[in-house]
Amino acid sequence: MRDDESGTQDPGTGDDPHQGGPPRRQPLPDAAPEPEPAPEPAPESGQAPAELTGRQRLVKGLWPPRVTRAQLTVAVLLFVLGLGLAIQVRSTNDTGALRGARQDDLVRILDELDDRTERLEDEKQRLEDQRTELENSSDQAEEARRQTVEKERQLGILAGNVAATGPGITLTVQDPGGTVRADMLLDAVQELRAAGAEAIQVNDVRVVAGTYLSDGSGGVNVDGNKITRPYRFKVIGNPQDLEPALNIPGGVVQTLEKEQATVVVTREEKIVVDALRPAEQPDYARSSNE
């Protein structure tokens, strides 16, 4: 029995280490490759989307921009408000001619404004006194005639139909370069009127309410009449009001001097304005008492 059993065994594959020769080594299995990450499956309908990162949420919130009508309206209003403020600041800076003025100049300007207010108050009081005289006069017809004559004389001076004399100033503008324009002389006329000038004459032309100035070849035209350089103003009024009005900072004198013109203002005790304007009769207007 034993001999038969031993004869049937394979000495090369026996389990017993003492039988058959050395055991055969079994080969080691190769290392399995790492599996590739599977792609994330797309969310099916009804499933919650994958959570976004912070940067993705920021980009998604900013782009594409979503502008509502209310936001657009607010943006337009803010733009208009900012533009208005910028224009106002620039205008304030441009028109602040008195920002760099000295204290003495500012005091003089305030005194001039006070003088203008005082003249208006005096004129108001004078008219009220005339009304009172008419109401209280025993001979109202004679008083009315006297006031009418006085008023006619005043209106004749303002209209340039009669000569006038009184205290005032002379304004001489030397313009060798021909840089002084009509608008600059018009500014001088307006400033003198605002300061209380009662009669003005430029060279040989009487200045009245309807006077206009224009530029011409070789000089300036006043009511169509050519006046040549130098320009001489004869002005009747209070010299203490007229001269400071021309010399205020940024006023007539400084404007003309910037154009390389020479300006001389002289106070006079007696000024004669003798240039006359012909009395013009209206073509259609008539007195309502006729």
Disulfide bonds with the S-S distance in Angstrom:
none
